[in-house]
Amino acid sequence: MSRVAPNPDNLVTVDLEAIAANLAALRALLRPGMGVAGVVKADAYGHGLVPVARRLKAEGAEALAVALVSEGVLLRRAGVQGPILVLMGLGPEQAQLAVAHGLSPFLGVWEDFQALSQTAGALGAVASCHLKIDTGMSRLGAAPNEALGLMERAAALPGIRVEGLASHLATSGVPGDVQAQKQAAIFRDLLAEARKRGFALPQSSLAGSGGVLAPPEAAHGQPGLARLGISLYGGLPDPASQGAAPLRGAMRFTSRLAAVRRIPAGTGVSYGHTWRAPSDTWLGVVAAGYSDGYPRSASNQARVLIQGRPASMRGRICMNAFMVDLTGFDPLPSPGEEVVLLGRSGSQEITADQLGHWAGTISYEITCSLGAANRRRHRP
């Protein structure tokens, strides 16, 4: 099995203090009684599973959320305590790991509740779980008209403790969004009826980052959890959420200039010559490319920061390099100088949302890709 070594010139720096500040800013938007489940799935969106989880717990996050049982096991082995929600649930073969490590899976079918109950009985334990309801995502979960019957059956199983109802908004982050309002109303009514039947369900959750930055009017009952994901890392679930909270980008990605060269007017640049110099031009060659998680789809669109100034990309992004226009720089940058591809340099900043826009994608994909492909350092 082969592995591509990270480029030693490229570095992802994660600012844990920014994540802590974002958590505080988002808490200020929550209604009294709401807790936070910090979403650290996908290696904390590329920011580092264990370091981010530890910092969130130190800042008082009531719970953590992962996608997979294996991620929850890694956290437990790292000594992380408290509730850990498993958003993608589990297969029957994973029930033993989940129970043994005190994980709380989201479940939406009877067979998975049965498997969890049987495993808990065999281990002499009580397993917590959540009932996942599909209120409009069309992905996972029980149908709303079947949800309460399934919950009552599950709650009656030995060794099972249903801690909450859970659902996920298909559209969120936009004030007044009709679909989000519809889903929130369905969830509110189900939760109210469940509590009327005597189920406390204290960890019920519907809102993710978008549901906190632009909460649907049909707010569900209290108490409960807000599952905060991209907003903890400074990203937005939708551009319409801009300004709802003072969020700071937590990831910075830097590279170096591998070369500085002058090309004559009319010269084509990079594969396919999709850009030609209109006049004699100084180019900088940046030692990063799509093998480093930098999106090729941002070719001829993105900008980088050198000496605190923006430099526009010219031509297609290569596997290990791309070119930028150094026209107007005085003094001219030298090989070896730092290039900021994501984050702040001087008074300028490139956000994950901006880079995602240039690449035709979202900030989630940007941070996951960069964090997975490069050396990473954490600032406390």
URFENNOR-V972032 format. One record per residue. N is the residue number from 0. SS is DSSP state (hx for helix, st for strand, lp for the rest). PHI is phi in whole degrees, -180 to 180 (* if undefined). BURIAL is I if it has 9 or more other C-alpha atoms within 8 Angstrom, else O. Layout:
BEGIN
{{N;SS;PHI;BURIAL} {N;SS;PHI;BURIAL}}
END
This chain:
BEGIN
{{0;lp;*;O} {1;lp;-101;O} {2;lp;-144;O} {3;lp;-84;O} {4;lp;-73;O} {5;lp;-61;I} {6;lp;-65;I} {7;lp;-65;O} {8;lp;-83;O} {9;lp;-106;I} {10;st;-146;I} {11;st;-98;I} {12;st;-111;I} {13;st;-109;I} {14;st;-94;I} {15;hx;-66;I} {16;hx;-66;O} {17;hx;-64;I} {18;hx;-63;I} {19;hx;-63;I} {20;hx;-66;I} {21;hx;-65;I} {22;hx;-60;I} {23;hx;-64;O} {24;hx;-66;I} {25;hx;-74;I} {26;hx;-58;O} {27;lp;-64;O} {28;lp;-90;O} {29;lp;-80;O} {30;lp;-73;O} {31;lp;-54;O} {32;lp;95;O} {33;st;-82;I} {34;st;-105;I} {35;st;-122;I} {36;st;-108;I} {37;st;-76;I} {38;st;-85;I} {39;lp;-121;I} {40;hx;-65;I} {41;hx;53;I} {42;hx;57;I} {43;hx;55;I} {44;hx;55;I} {45;lp;88;I} {46;lp;-94;I} {47;lp;110;I} {48;hx;-54;I} {49;hx;-72;I} {50;hx;-60;O} {51;hx;-69;I} {52;hx;-60;I} {53;hx;-63;I} {54;hx;-69;I} {55;hx;-62;I} {56;hx;-67;I} {57;hx;-64;O} {58;lp;-89;O} {59;lp;97;O} {60;lp;-58;I} {61;lp;-71;I} {62;st;-154;I} {63;st;-125;I} {64;st;-136;I} {65;st;-125;I} {66;lp;-88;I} {67;lp;-122;I} {68;hx;-56;I} {69;hx;-60;O} {70;hx;-67;I} {71;hx;-63;I} {72;hx;-63;I} {73;hx;-59;I} {74;hx;-66;I} {75;hx;-63;I} {76;hx;-66;O} {77;lp;-86;O} {78;lp;88;O} {79;lp;-77;I} {80;lp;-105;O} {81;lp;91;O} {82;st;-62;I} {83;st;-127;I} {84;st;-87;I} {85;st;-109;I} {86;lp;-69;I} {87;lp;-92;O} {88;lp;72;I} {89;lp;-156;I} {90;lp;-90;O} {91;hx;-53;O} {92;hx;-72;O} {93;hx;-98;I} {94;hx;-61;I} {95;hx;-63;I} {96;hx;-62;I} {97;hx;-63;I} {98;hx;-68;I} {99;hx;-62;O} {100;lp;-104;I} {101;lp;64;I} {102;lp;-92;I} {103;st;-118;I} {104;st;-78;I} {105;st;-87;I} {106;st;-124;I} {107;lp;-135;I} {108;lp;-132;O} {109;hx;-59;O} {110;hx;-62;O} {111;hx;-72;I} {112;hx;-64;I} {113;hx;-61;I} {114;hx;-62;I} {115;hx;-66;I} {116;hx;-64;I} {117;hx;-61;I} {118;hx;-68;I} {119;hx;-61;I} {120;hx;-62;I} {121;hx;-64;O} {122;hx;-95;O} {123;lp;65;O} {124;lp;-124;I} {125;lp;-115;I} {126;st;-101;I} {127;st;-91;I} {128;st;-159;I} {129;st;-129;I} {130;st;-91;I} {131;st;-86;I} {132;st;-121;I} {133;st;-89;I} {134;lp;-93;I} {135;lp;156;O} {136;lp;-81;I} {137;lp;57;O} {138;lp;-123;O} {139;lp;-132;I} {140;lp;117;I} {141;st;-75;I} {142;st;-66;I} {143;hx;-55;I} {144;hx;-76;O} {145;hx;-109;O} {146;hx;-64;I} {147;hx;-69;I} {148;hx;-64;O} {149;hx;-65;I} {150;hx;-65;I} {151;hx;-64;O} {152;hx;-65;O} {153;hx;-66;I} {154;hx;-65;I} {155;lp;-83;O} {156;lp;-71;I} {157;lp;-69;O} {158;lp;77;I} {159;st;-116;I} {160;st;-130;I} {161;st;-84;I} {162;st;-87;I} {163;st;-173;I} {164;st;-93;I} {165;st;-143;I} {166;lp;-150;I} {167;lp;-140;I} {168;lp;-79;I} {169;lp;-76;O} {170;lp;-130;O} {171;lp;-157;I} {172;lp;91;I} {173;lp;-114;I} {174;lp;-55;I} {175;lp;76;I} {176;lp;-60;I} {177;hx;-67;O} {178;hx;-64;O} {179;hx;-63;I} {180;hx;-62;I} {181;hx;-64;I} {182;hx;-64;I} {183;hx;-63;I} {184;hx;-67;I} {185;hx;-61;I} {186;hx;-66;I} {187;hx;-57;I} {188;hx;-68;I} {189;hx;-65;I} {190;hx;-66;I} {191;hx;-63;I} {192;hx;-67;O} {193;hx;-62;I} {194;hx;-71;I} {195;hx;-63;O} {196;lp;-83;O} {197;lp;102;O} {198;lp;-99;O} {199;lp;-71;O} {200;lp;50;I} {201;lp;-69;I} {202;lp;-103;I} {203;lp;-60;I} {204;st;-149;I} {205;lp;-128;I} {206;lp;-76;I} {207;lp;-97;I} {208;hx;-58;I} {209;hx;-65;I} {210;hx;-72;I} {211;hx;-93;I} {212;hx;-71;I} {213;lp;-139;I} {214;lp;-67;I} {215;lp;-63;I} {216;lp;-65;O} {217;lp;-79;I} {218;lp;-69;I} {219;lp;-83;I} {220;lp;-70;O} {221;lp;-110;O} {222;lp;-78;I} {223;st;175;I} {224;st;-122;I} {225;st;-103;I} {226;st;-92;I} {227;st;-94;I} {228;lp;-116;I} {229;hx;-57;I} {230;hx;-66;I} {231;hx;-61;I} {232;hx;-100;I} {233;lp;95;I} {234;lp;-95;I} {235;lp;-114;I} {236;lp;-71;I} {237;lp;-159;I} {238;hx;-57;O} {239;hx;-66;O} {240;hx;-84;I} {241;lp;-53;O} {242;lp;89;O} {243;lp;-69;O} {244;lp;-150;O} {245;lp;-79;O} {246;lp;-89;I} {247;lp;-119;I} {248;lp;-63;I} {249;lp;-100;I} {250;st;-118;I} {251;st;-127;I} {252;st;-123;I} {253;st;-125;I} {254;st;-136;I} {255;st;-135;I} {256;st;-77;I} {257;st;-82;I} {258;st;-161;I} {259;st;-129;I} {260;st;-146;O} {261;st;-105;O} {262;st;-119;I} {263;lp;-78;I} {264;lp;-53;I} {265;lp;91;O} {266;lp;-76;O} {267;st;-81;I} {268;st;-123;I} {269;lp;66;I} {270;hx;-58;O} {271;hx;78;O} {272;hx;47;I} {273;lp;-75;I} {274;st;-139;I} {275;st;-124;I} {276;lp;-68;I} {277;lp;-73;O} {278;lp;-154;O} {279;lp;-55;I} {280;st;-138;I} {281;st;-88;I} {282;st;-115;I} {283;st;-107;I} {284;st;-100;I} {285;st;-93;I} {286;lp;-85;I} {287;lp;-149;I} {288;lp;-161;I} {289;hx;-71;I} {290;hx;-70;I} {291;hx;-97;I} {292;lp;83;I} {293;lp;-85;I} {294;lp;-71;I} {295;hx;-62;I} {296;hx;-66;O} {297;hx;-87;I} {298;lp;-54;I} {299;lp;63;I} {300;lp;-119;I} {301;lp;-76;I} {302;st;-128;I} {303;st;-125;I} {304;st;-116;I} {305;st;-132;I} {306;lp;55;O} {307;lp;75;I} {308;st;-123;O} {309;st;-77;I} {310;st;-131;I} {311;st;-84;I} {312;st;-75;I} {313;st;-128;I} {314;lp;84;I} {315;lp;-79;I} {316;lp;-72;I} {317;lp;-96;I} {318;lp;-64;I} {319;lp;-126;I} {320;lp;-162;I} {321;st;-154;I} {322;st;-112;I} {323;st;-130;I} {324;st;-88;I} {325;lp;-103;I} {326;lp;-56;O} {327;lp;91;O} {328;lp;-75;O} {329;lp;-148;O} {330;lp;-77;O} {331;lp;-68;O} {332;lp;-57;I} {333;lp;-111;O} {334;lp;-55;I} {335;lp;97;O} {336;lp;-68;I} {337;st;-68;I} {338;st;-123;I} {339;st;-99;I} {340;st;-94;I} {341;st;-150;I} {342;st;114;I} {343;st;-103;I} {344;st;-144;I} {345;lp;62;O} {346;lp;-91;O} {347;st;-99;I} {348;st;-146;I} {349;st;-111;I} {350;lp;-90;I} {351;hx;-65;I} {352;hx;-66;I} {353;hx;-67;I} {354;hx;-63;I} {355;hx;-62;I} {356;hx;-63;I} {357;hx;-61;I} {358;hx;-90;I} {359;lp;71;O} {360;lp;-140;I} {361;lp;-124;I} {362;hx;-60;I} {363;hx;-55;I} {364;hx;-68;I} {365;hx;-61;I} {366;hx;-70;I} {367;hx;-61;I} {368;hx;-69;I} {369;hx;-67;I} {370;hx;-66;I} {371;hx;-78;O} {372;hx;-102;I} {373;lp;-131;I} {374;st;-57;I} {375;st;-136;I} {376;st;-129;O} {377;st;-109;I} {378;st;-100;O} {379;lp;-67;O}}
END
